[in-house]
Amino acid sequence: IKLVDATTSGYTALQSDLIEIEPNKEYTAGASVFLGDPPINPDTGLPFSSSRTLYQVRYYDENRLEIPITNGLGITFEAPRGSWIQKEFTSVAPENARYIRILLSSSNAWVTTAYYDDIFLYTMEETH
């Protein structure tokens, strides 16, 4: 998946459909990311100085409304450019969570040319 954001005044994101989950369970999410050359600054015609991207999850209740306390759960990919980086993070679904969504994004202040691959989300099952 390729994400290009060449603006520092807007938010660019790709998001998954809602995925059913169980509350109070630990979920691990991650991806491999390749940071390409920064996009061209439309004001100067020159490349921006950096490229970074954010991988996030957000939790939703039974009415499919975002649970506000979960904003910002994620990891930032910043360096090095020109090679694949794999990262993951873990979070616990809130008690009222019924769904999770994956977001691949940049922010209002960042620019990026990012390639995502091997995106994953899992939880461990208890065995008896």
N, C-alpha and C positions, 0 to 999 in steps of 0.2 A: 504494500500500500504506500503510495507516495503522497506526502503532505508538503505543500509549498505555501508559505506565508511571507509575503513581501511588504506587509504594512506594519507600521508601529502604532497604528491608531485603531486597530480592530482586532477581534478575536477570531481565530480560525481553528475549527475542530472537526474531527470525524468521530461519530459515535456508533456504538453497536445498538442493536435492539435490546430491550430489557430481557434479562436472563433470570429465570426463577432460581431462588436460593432458599436456604434455611437460616432463620435468625440465630444469633449467638454462635455461629460457626466461624472458624478462621478460614479465610480465603487468601490464596496466593495468586498474584497476577504478575505478568512480566512480558517481555518481548525482546527481540533483537532489533537494533536500530542502526542504520547507517546514516551518518550525518554528511550530507553533500556540501558542496560549496554554497556559501550564503547567497540568497537571491540578490538581484540587482536593485539598488535603491532608485526608485523612480525619480527622485528629486535631483540626484547627482549623476546617474548613469553608471555608477561604480558599485561593486559589490559591498554589501554590509560587512561589518567586521567580524561577525560571529553567526553561528547557526546553532540553535538548541530547540529541544522539543520536550513535551511533557506527556507522560502516560499516567492516566488517572482512572480510578473507579469511583462511582457514586452509587449510593444505596437509595432505594425507593420503597415506600410502604405499600400496603395492599391496594390502595387507590391509585397507585402509580405516580404518587407525588414524591419528589425528591426530599430526602431527609436532610435538612440544612446542615447538621453537624458534620456531615461527611464531605463537604466541599473541600477540594484540595488534597484528598488522599492520593498519593502518587509518587512518581520518581521523575527526576529531570535527567535528560541525556544532553550533555554539553560538549564533551571532548572524549577522545580525539576525533577529529574529522577524518573522513577517508577510510574508515575501517568499521567493521561490525562490532557493536557493543551489546552484551546481553545483561539485563538487570531484572530483578524481581523485588516485590515488596509484599508484605502480609498485613491484612487488616481483619478485624472481627466485625461481622455483620451486626448492626444494632438489633435490639430486641424486637423492634417493630418493622424490621426490614423483610421484604418478600422478594425483592428484585435487586439486581445489580446491573450497572451499565459500564462499559469500557469507553473511555474517551482518549483519543490521540489528538494532541493540540499544541498550539503555540499560545502566546499570551498577547495582551495588548501592547506590551513593550518589546517583545521578541520577534525575530524573523527566523525562518528556517527553510531548509530543504532537507526533509527527512524521509527515509525509506524504512518502513516497518515490516518485519517478517516474524514468523513463529510466535505470534501473539497467543498468550495462554492465560487461563484462569482455572484454578482447581481448588478442591478442598479434600481433606483426608477423611476417609470413612473409618469409623471405629469398628474393630472386629472383636468378637468375644470368644 
